[in-house]
Amino acid sequence: MELIPLYLIYLFVVIAVCIRITMDTESPSKALAYIIVVVMFPLIGIIFYFSVGVNYRKKKLYGKKLIHDHKAFPELERQTAEYSKSELEFQRENLSYFFHWRYIQAREDYPAITIQLFC
């Protein structure tokens, strides 16, 4: 009975590591190779992946860059949010005009309405 919980823990760890491999590895062939190693040799494969497969230096540098950008460019973030909001409003207006136009075209008395609208 004690083997069942240990087997479930083992299975959970292997699945979690495989998910981490698929999320972190850019190349599908490298990801598949790491997954095969982890599934075939779980303990050795997990140790191998976390020691060789993860580029810790790249993650650390990228994290520092994000922190620096967040501190150095708060105005850029505000402008980006403002632009996104205005662009969303513009797209909504265009869609409402489009659907209104499609509604007018679908009516039976389409030419009479068009003449009234555009004259």
C-alpha positions in Angstrom: 0.0 0.0 0.0 2.9 2.4 0.5 4.0 2.0 -3.1 0.9 3.6 -4.5 1.5 7.1 -3.0 5.2 6.9 -4.0 4.3 5.9 -7.5 1.8 8.8 -7.7 4.5 11.3 -6.5 7.0 9.9 -9.0 4.4 10.2 -11.8 3.5 13.8 -10.7 7.2 14.9 -10.7 7.9 13.3 -14.1 4.8 15.0 -15.6 5.7 18.4 -14.0 9.2 18.2 -15.4 8.0 17.3 -18.8 5.6 20.3 -18.8 8.5 22.5 -17.7 10.6 21.1 -20.5 7.9 21.9 -23.1 7.4 25.4 -21.8 11.1 26.3 -21.5 12.7 24.7 -24.5 12.5 26.6 -27.8 13.4 23.8 -30.2 10.9 21.0 -30.4 13.6 18.4 -31.2 15.5 19.4 -28.1 12.4 19.3 -26.0 11.5 15.8 -27.3 15.0 14.6 -26.6 14.9 15.9 -23.0 11.4 14.4 -22.4 12.6 11.0 -23.7 15.6 11.1 -21.3 13.4 12.1 -18.4 10.8 9.4 -19.1 13.4 6.6 -19.7 15.8 7.5 -16.8 13.7 9.7 -14.5 16.2 10.6 -11.7 19.2 10.9 -14.1 17.1 12.7 -16.7 15.8 15.3 -14.3 19.2 16.0 -12.9 20.6 16.2 -16.5 17.9 18.6 -17.7 18.2 21.0 -14.7 22.0 21.0 -14.9 22.5 21.2 -18.7 19.1 22.0 -20.3 18.2 25.2 -18.5 20.1 28.4 -19.4 20.1 30.0 -16.0 22.4 32.9 -17.2 20.0 33.9 -19.9 17.0 33.8 -17.5 18.9 35.9 -14.9 19.9 38.5 -17.5 16.4 38.7 -19.0 14.9 39.2 -15.5 17.4 42.0 -14.8 16.5 43.6 -18.1 12.7 43.5 -17.3 13.3 45.1 -13.9 15.5 47.8 -15.5 13.0 48.5 -18.3 10.1 48.8 -15.8 12.1 51.3 -13.7 13.5 53.3 -16.6 10.5 53.5 -18.9 7.3 54.1 -16.9 6.2 56.7 -19.4 6.5 54.2 -22.2 4.3 51.8 -20.4 1.6 54.5 -19.9 1.8 55.5 -23.5 1.5 51.9 -24.6 -1.6 51.4 -22.5 -3.1 54.6 -23.7 -2.5 53.7 -27.3 -3.9 50.2 -26.9 -7.1 51.7 -25.3 -7.5 54.2 -28.1 -6.9 51.6 -30.8 -9.5 49.3 -29.2 -12.1 52.1 -29.2 -11.3 52.8 -32.9 -11.8 49.2 -33.8 -15.1 49.0 -31.9 -16.4 52.1 -33.8 -15.4 50.6 -37.1 -17.2 47.3 -36.2 -20.3 49.1 -35.2 -20.4 51.1 -38.5 -19.8 47.8 -40.4 -22.6 45.9 -38.7 -24.9 48.9 -39.1 -24.1 49.0 -42.9 -24.7 45.3 -43.2 -28.1 45.7 -41.5 -29.1 48.4 -43.9 -28.1 46.3 -46.9 -30.1 43.4 -45.6 -33.4 45.3 -45.6 -35.7 45.1 -48.6 -36.0 48.8 -49.1 -32.2 49.2 -49.3 -31.9 51.8 -52.1 -34.4 54.2 -50.6 -32.7 54.1 -47.2 -29.3 54.7 -48.8 -30.6 57.7 -50.7 -32.1 59.1 -47.5 -28.9 58.5 -45.5 -26.4 59.9 -48.0 -28.3 62.8 -49.6 
